[in-house]
């Protein structure tokens, strides 16, 4: 099918993991086939004239590279800034070195990921070739010469183009595609809104409170051509509390809220975006999920007619805003010196882990939890009393499990990774809670969570039990949480690291080894500290593991031991 910009944006927003989004973007915005993505390495990305490009290898050049040669790539393609940023972030978060494949799955699995994402979007039936067609059509519509499109996408011919195309040099490729990006970002309310949103994750990264998030988002949107104003409000019980207003009087916004109360509630209940009539033009209102009492509302007043693409663009910004507000809530929990602990009991019908434990007579213990999207969570768990094949088979049969893979198998148990799209943990996390422990045995999941001492406990419990009526609150207690100082953290970490690990880690940091692109290579760093490259990697991996353990785990160093 032929994808429209609005359909492509809906497809991107339907991704549930960082990997899914990156696979979609590499095809739709860089023109990479699944087989080319499977060959891609972080080290294939380089900079030319201020623009990021990717070296794309075919079967022959990939084979030569595996044999230790340094072949010229089959072609080069431009990576838009957002795609290059996502690729670097994905590689860093998964510990993928420059010379390792970016994806550890087959081309067929990458193609299947696109279909799985497409299946979640009503009215969109897209495949990997459809995304490449979108990439080409978008370039051609913006006036990029067909020869450049063919060079960027690796086509032998495009439409009526002759089979033999003149070579396109690197400067022409960069100039053509970057000119196209500038043009597309300056036409259409949807494109301008999305362009304003590109830098929001970085701008919101250090926000310490809700007001800062609201001001950053609203001020940036209000500066977009064709936007008259923007405001953000959080729903608290029966009322809506304005967090920031830009470009219009606050009194005007409150009047509009009073006049359209039912419509605002409908937007929040549906979790979508819609247009509302305003006195001076249309207003797009979008729901940002999460929060202590049902999330926030983001509104944009336009000075021109609004189409579906612009509405979707505002919804995308609302999604970014929801992530930023959730990060603020997590920071508040971490910095709070008191907390409320809640114990929940979740039966089989409310918990996929309880279901697996009942079916296989095993015990499952959560070891890590990562939010990967608005409606899914990444669980890392240890299983005792069941073999890996049985666990993965049962997980695949469970509706709430979107994906499952084996991390390690040992004795009568395994370490597994699960992507859950239905779990009582989701509403808990959305309301600012943190999972302290979670285990499943005999068909019951026991969940202990923490909320900030000043958090809204009742609305959080109601959110969990309303979504999963069979879940019950078993206990509630107030606890003190001593706050660790920076010096205390460094001392705790220092007790874990050997002298050599400390030396290597410090040298790598100061030599720019962790920068992108790296200021020094592993070989250069190894020479500097007087060890071999394999020894350097060993020290770095061990040191990084201890650093992450100290950062992510609450227990003192002596209770965890070395891993």
HELIX and SHEET records of a PDB file:
HELIX    1   1 UNK A    5  UNK A   13  1                                   9    
HELIX    2   2 UNK A   18  UNK A   28  1                                  11    
HELIX    3   3 UNK A   34  UNK A   39  1                                   6    
HELIX    4   4 UNK A   42  UNK A   44  5                                   3    
HELIX    5   5 UNK A   59  UNK A   66  1                                   8    
HELIX    6   6 UNK A   81  UNK A   93  1                                  13    
HELIX    7   7 UNK A  107  UNK A  118  1                                  12    
HELIX    8   8 UNK A  128  UNK A  141  1                                  14    
HELIX    9   9 UNK A  146  UNK A  153  1                                   8    
HELIX   10  10 UNK A  170  UNK A  184  1                                  15    
HELIX   11  11 UNK A  189  UNK A  197  1                                   9    
HELIX   12  12 UNK A  200  UNK A  204  1                                   5    
HELIX   13  13 UNK A  210  UNK A  222  1                                  13    
HELIX   14  14 UNK A  250  UNK A  259  1                                  10    
HELIX   15  15 UNK A  261  UNK A  270  1                                  10    
HELIX   16  16 UNK A  308  UNK A  335  1                                  28    
HELIX   17  17 UNK A  348  UNK A  350  5                                   3    
HELIX   18  18 UNK A  352  UNK A  360  1                                   9    
HELIX   19  19 UNK A  388  UNK A  396  1                                   9    
HELIX   20  20 UNK A  424  UNK A  430  1                                   7    
HELIX   21  21 UNK A  457  UNK A  467  1                                  11    
HELIX   22  22 UNK A  486  UNK A  496  1                                  11    
HELIX   23  23 UNK A  499  UNK A  510  1                                  12    
HELIX   24  24 UNK A  522  UNK A  529  1                                   8    
HELIX   25  25 UNK A  533  UNK A  552  1                                  20    
HELIX   26  26 UNK A  557  UNK A  560  1                                   4    
SHEET    1   A 3 UNK A  45  UNK A  48  0                                        
SHEET    2   A 3 UNK A  51  UNK A  56 -1                                        
SHEET    3   A 3 UNK A  75  UNK A  78 -1                                        
SHEET    1   B 5 UNK A 239  UNK A 246  0                                        
SHEET    2   B 5 UNK A 227  UNK A 236 -1                                        
SHEET    3   B 5 UNK A 296  UNK A 302 -1                                        
SHEET    4   B 5 UNK A 283  UNK A 288 -1                                        
SHEET    5   B 5 UNK A 273  UNK A 276 -1                                        
SHEET    1   C 8 UNK A 401  UNK A 410  0                                        
SHEET    2   C 8 UNK A 413  UNK A 420 -1                                        
SHEET    3   C 8 UNK A 376  UNK A 384 -1                                        
SHEET    4   C 8 UNK A 363  UNK A 373 -1                                        
SHEET    5   C 8 UNK A 434  UNK A 441 -1                                        
SHEET    6   C 8 UNK A 444  UNK A 452 -1                                        
SHEET    7   C 8 UNK A 338  UNK A 347 -1                                        
SHEET    8   C 8 UNK A 472  UNK A 480 -1                                        
END                                                                             
